[in-house]
Amino acid sequence: MGSNAIPPPIVRRKIGRLLTALVVGVLGSAAVLVAPQTSHAAESTLGGAAAQSGRYFGTAIASGRLNDSTYTTIAGREFNSVTAENEMKIDATEPQRGQFNFTAGDRVYNWAVQNGKQVRGHTLAWHSQQPGWMQSLSGSALRQAMTNHINGVMGHYKGKIAQWDVVNEAFADGTSGARRDSNLQRSGNDWIEVAFRTARAADPAAKLCYNDYNVENWTWAKTQAMYAMVRDFKQRGVPIDCVGFQSHFNSDSPYNSNFRTTLQSFAALGVDVAITELDIQGASATTYANVTNDCLAVPRCLGITVWGVRDTDSWRPEHSPLLFNGDGSKKPAYTSVLNALNAASPAPSPGSGQIKGVGSGRCLDVPGASTTDGTQVNLWDCNNRTNQQWAYTAAGELRVYGNKCLDAAGTGNGTKVQIYSCWGGDNQKWRLNSDGSIVGVQSGLCLDATANGTANGTLIQLYSCSNGSNQRWART
């Protein structure tokens, strides 16, 4: 489909299996932030192979299929992330106003955690699958109902959900780039912002995502409208952490190689990206591999979720769009995805070492071997002393002296990067990326040697990522 084509609408009716709807960066070259790589054994499952690069490979799970042993055997073996297909949506969780029902959602959640999987929450605010009582509301009454719903659902799952699709499908199809006309939109143009702010207060630990379809092609108006919203939110401090690309590829909305550009462009805004509902008409092995490699090429791509286990579980079974046939056998597309995941470089392992600036050849250093909270780190000749030994932990911290963390004093350009007693905040967590950058989880900004400095004493700050040599680092 050309750049002027109009993406067709996706029709969604509630019929059974209806659709709806930690990255640690991959490291692999001499300029990146790892010690020399050792080869890693190929994994035999999708989730295991994805985990090697710090990502997940997940699936949508329907509670009604959890009694199907073939279904649960495949899902339990292959995937390390789960999204509830319908069970956490509005009509399922609040069928009567103020009366929440988590029976089906909890069944999916409990199965997932009992089988060692993380859970994505889907979805909190959406124009579709609203119960009748919500459909009848408008204006301020609807707005209050939306915030109450977010608080109720996120409160129930607080601290348990890795990512929430806070808002789903708020943009119109076609070439207008406009918001979708819905009862939520008619409650005021700020409804999406209100939803995200409510969600942040309800569960500060969850990643908050905006999720949509037909936004994979970078040239489409809908994609550009979503990009403008995310950029605005980041500039104004609206709490958005990630963007989900549903990725339902078919003859009307085909895969385009510029999908990687789309993922990279959103990631550059300082948000994570995720492929949230992947299915591909005909299950082309080449296209599945391309999509997987697009995610692997973007350090901030958290992972991939396919929308169903077998073709018979798909919302579009006539398209044969998934990785497993109805009898549970693996398709060629499965092998192509597994091979792509296994070819990715492994995530950095925990361990101590110096962090050397690529541009300067000097090391990340705590001046005067200070242990005082608030001491700004700098560049200094590498000397292997304890004030240059940084341990990268499984939690994403960079620790020095064992109990002090590399800490961002804020989230804006020019923010001081210092040491501070470790306390687990996102301002003390970092992603080590394949391009050698070190990105703050909270800010999305890069660890930067000020003014492109290379001399002893050059101070370290946060700054917008530019791939400059003063923002690339290697662990030695």
N, C-alpha and C positions, 0 to 999 in steps of 0.2 A: 504493500500500500504506500503510495507516494506521500510526500510531505503535505500535500493539500487535501488528502483524503480525510473524510469525516469518520472518526472512530464510531462504530455502531454501538447503540446501547446494549447493555447486558440485561436481559429480562430475568427477574428473580421472583419466582413464586415459591411460597412456603409449601413444599411438598417433600416430606421426609428428609431426604439427603440433600436438600437445597444448598447451593453455594451461598456464601457470603464472604459476604466475604464468605560478654565478655570477650566482645571480640578482643582477643589479643592479636595484634597484627602478624601477618605471615612474614617471616624473616628468611632471607636466603642468599644474599650476596655479600661480598667483602665489605661493603659500605654500611651494612645494616648492623643492628644492635644485638649481635650474638657472638659468642665464641665460634670457632670453625665448626661447621655443621657435620654431624655424623648421619649416615643414611638411616632411614627408618623403615621398618618392615611394613609391607602393604597390609592394610586392614581389610577384613572380609565383609564388613557391613557399612552401610552408608553413614550411620551415626559415628561409628568408630573412625572411619576415614576422615569425616569432617572435623572431628575433635582434634585431630593431629595438628590442624592449623588454627585451633581455638574457636572453631565455628560449630554450629549445630546443623543437623539435617533432620527435619521434622515432618510430621504429617498431621492432617486433621483427623480427629477421632470422634465417632458417633457413639453415644452411650448405648444405643440399642443394638450395636454390633459387638459389644464386649462379651457376649455369650458365644460368639462364633470363634471356634478355636483356631481355624486357619487365619482369620483376620488378626486375632491377638498374637498368634505366633509370629507372623510377619512383622506386625507393628512393634512387638516387644523386642525382636531381634535387630531390626534394621534402623530404628529411629531413636534419636536422643532428645527430641523435643516434641511436644504435643500442643495442638490447638483444638479446643472444643469446637466442633463443627457448628452446632446450633445451641448448645446447652448453656452458654453464658450470655446469650443475646437477651434483648430487653424483654421480649414476650415470655421467654423461658424463666428468667430470674425474678420478674416482678409482674406476674399475670394479673394481679389486682393491685390497685394503687396502695402503696405502703405495705403490702404483704409480699415478702420475698420468699422465693422457693429455690433452694440451691441443690435439691436432690439430684437432678441429672448432672448439673455442673460438678458437684462434688464427686459423683461417680467417675466422671472422666478425670478429674484432678487426682483423685485417690489412686486410680489405676496407673496414672502417669508416674506419680512419685513412688509408688510401690515398685515400679519397674525402672526406677532410676532416671527419670526424664524430667527436664524442666518444662514449664507450662507457659504458653502465651495466652493472654486473655483476649477474647474477641466476642463482642465489641460493646462499648458503653453508650455511645450516642450515634444514632443512625436513623435515617428517614424510613427505613424498611423494618419489617418484623417488630413494629411497635404493637403492643396490646391495644385492644379497642379503647380502653380508658384513656390511653395517651394520645391516640389518634384524634380523640374528640377535644383535646386541649389546644390552646393557642396562647400567644403573648406571654405575659408574665407567669401565668399559671403553668404553661408548658415549660418555661425556663426553670421554674422552681422544681417541677417534676424531674427535669433532666438532672439538675444538680443533686437532688435527693437520691435519684437512681444511682448516679456515679458514687456517691458516698456510701450507699447501702451495699452495692456490689463490691467495691474496692475495700470497704471495711471488712466484709466477710473474708476476703482473700488477702488481707493486708500482710505483706512480707512473704507471700507465697508465690506470686506471679512475677516471672522475669520481665515480661513486656505486656503492656496493654495497648490494644487498638482503641484509643480513646474516642476518636471520631472516625467514621467510616463513610467514604463515598460522598463527600460534600460538594463535589464539582460536577457541572453539567457535561454531558457528552456533546460532541460537535466542535465547532470552530469558534465558539463565542468566548471561551475562557471564563465563563460566568459561574457563579455558584448555582448549584442545583436548587430549583424551586421546591421547597419542602416546608412543612410546618415548623421545623427547627430554624430554617433560614428566615422564615417570616417572623420569628420571635426577636430578630435583631441580628445584624451582620456580625456582631461580636460573639455569637453563640459558641463558635469553635474555640476562641480564646478562653471564654468562661469555662468551657468543658475541661481544657487543659489545666487551667489554674485550680479548678476544683479537684481534679485528679491528683495533681502534685501534693496538695494539702492532705488528700485522703490516704495516699501511700507514697511517701517520699522515696522509697527504695525501688519502686518499679520504673522501668523505662517507659516513657509515654510516647506512643506512636500515632501518626496520622496514616491511614490506610486507604488505598484507592486502586481502581482498575483502569486500563487504557491510558496509563501514564508512563509507560515504559519507553515509548518513542520520544526522543528528545525534541523533535520538531513539532509535536502536536500542541495545540493551544491549551488543552487540558493540563498537560505536563508543565507548561510554562506558567500557568495560573497557580498550580500547586507549588511550584518553585518560588514564585513571588510571595506566596503566603508564608512559606517556611522561612525565607530570607527575612521577611518583615518580623516574624515572631522571634527569630534569633537576635535581630537588631534591637528589639524592644524588650527582650528578656522574658518573653512568654515561654513557659517551660515545656518545650518540645525536645525530645531526645532522639527520636528516630522516625523514619518514613518507611512505610510498607508498600511494596509494589506487588499487587496480586499476581500479575504475570499469567493471565489466562490467554495463551497464544493459540490462535486459530486462523482459519482462512480469511475471516473478516478483520482480525486484529493480529497480524502476523508478527513474529519475532523480527526485530531489526538490529543489526550489529551496533547501532548507536545506543543500545540499552546500556552498554558499559559507560558511555559518556554521561548518560542520565544518572547512573549510580554515582559516578565520580563527582558530578556537579553538585548533587545534593550533599554528598559527604563533605565537600569543600565548604559548605555552609556551617559545618560543625555539628552535624547530626549523623547518627548511625543510619544505615540502610538495611533492609531485609527483604527477601523475596518470600512473600507470605502465603500465596495460594496457588503455587505453580501447577499448571497442567498444560499439555501441548497436544493439540489435535494430531492424531496419528502417531504420537510418541516418537518423533524423529530422534534417533540416537545422536545425530549431529547437533540438532538444536538443543537437546538436553545438555550435551557437553558444553555448548557455547554459553548457555545460561549459567551453568555451574562455574565455568571459567571466568565469566563476567564478575560473579560474586567474589571469587578467589583473587581477582586482580585489584579489588578495592579493599584496602585494609579495614575500613569501617563497615564492611558488609558482615553482619552478625551471623547470617546463615540463611538456609533455604527450607521452606515448608512446602510439601506437595499436598494438594487438596484431595486427600483420600489415599487409601492403601492400594486397592486393586481397581481395575476398570469398572467392575460391578459396584464399587462403592462411590464412584464419581457422580457428581451432579450432572455430568454430561457423558453418560456411559456410551452413547452412540459415537462419540469421538475417539474412544479407546485412548485416552490421553495420559494415562499414568504409567508407572514403572513396572507394575505387575499385572499379568493377565488375570481374568476372573478366577481361574483355578489356582492362583497363587504363584504360578511360575514367573521367573524373571524374564523381562524383555531385553533386547539388545540395548535399549536406552538405559536400563539399569547398569549394565556393564560400562557404558560410556561415562555415566556419572561417577561410578565407583572409581574408575581409572583416573578421571580428572581430579577427584578428591585426593586420591593416593599420590598423585604427582605433585601436589602442593607442598611447599616447604613447611616444616613443622613450626609450631609456635615456640617462642622462647621458653626454655625451662627455668625454673627457679635456680638461683645461684648467685654467687658474689663475683664482682670483678670491677675493673675500671671502666668508665664511660668516656670515650675519646671523641672529641669533635673532629669531624671529617675535614672541615676547612682549616682548623687551627693546629691539629695534631696534639692539642693539649687536653687535659682531663677535667671532668666535672669534679670540683674541689670545694670543700668547706674551709673557708679562710681561717688560718691559724689553728686548725683542728678544733675549732669552737664547737661546743655542745649546746650553746644557748639558743633557745627557740627564737626564730625570727632572723637568724643569720642568713644573709643572702649568699647563695652559692656563686662560684665564679669559675673561670678557666685558670688552670695552672699546669706547669710542667708535670707530666706523669711521673709519679714516684712510688706507687704501690703502697703508700701508707694508708692507715685506717680511715683517714678523712677523704680518701678517694675510692673506697671499697663500697660499692653499691650492690645490695642484694635485691634482686627482682623476685617478689613473692608471688605465690599463686593468687593472691588477692589483687595483684596489679600494683602493689606499692614498690617504691624504690627506697630501700632502707639503708641507713648508714649508722654505724656504731650499734646496730642491733635494735635500737628503740627510737631512732629519729627517722622521720620520713621526708622525702622530697615533697614539698608542700607549695601550692599556689596560693598566694595571698589574696587573689581575686580572680576575675574571669575575663578582664579586658586586655587589649593590647598594652604592653608595657608593664603588666603585673609582675611584681617581684616573685621570683622563685627562691624559696628558702628551705631551711630545715625546721621541722617542728615535731613535737612529740606525736607519735602515731596514734590516731584515734578512729581510723576507718572511714573518714569522709571521702567523697568523690574528688575533692580538691587534692587528695593525696594518692590518687590512682592514675595510672598512666598506661597508654597503649604503645607498644613497641612495633612500629610499622615496617613493611617491606621496603619502603624507600629510605629507611634509616631515621625517619622522624620519630620523636617521642611526643605523643599528643595527650594533653590533659583530658581525663574523662569528663570532668565537670565543664570545662570551658570549650573543648574542641580546638584549642590553640596549641601551637607547637613550642617546644623547648627551644629557645633562641638565644644565641650569643649576641648581645646588644651591639647595634650599629655595625654588624658584620665583623666585629672585633675578633682578633686572633691572639692578642697579647696576654701575658700573665695579668690576672686581675680583672679581665673582661667579665662584667656581670651577666648573669643569666636571668632571662625574663620569659614571659609568654608573649607570643606574637602570632598573627595569622600565618598559616602554613604557606610557604612559597617554594619549597624544595630547594632553597639555597643551601650552600655548603655549611653555613652557620647554623642550620637547623637539622643537620644530619649527623648521626652519632654511631659509634661502633663500640661494642662491649669487648674488652680485652682481658 
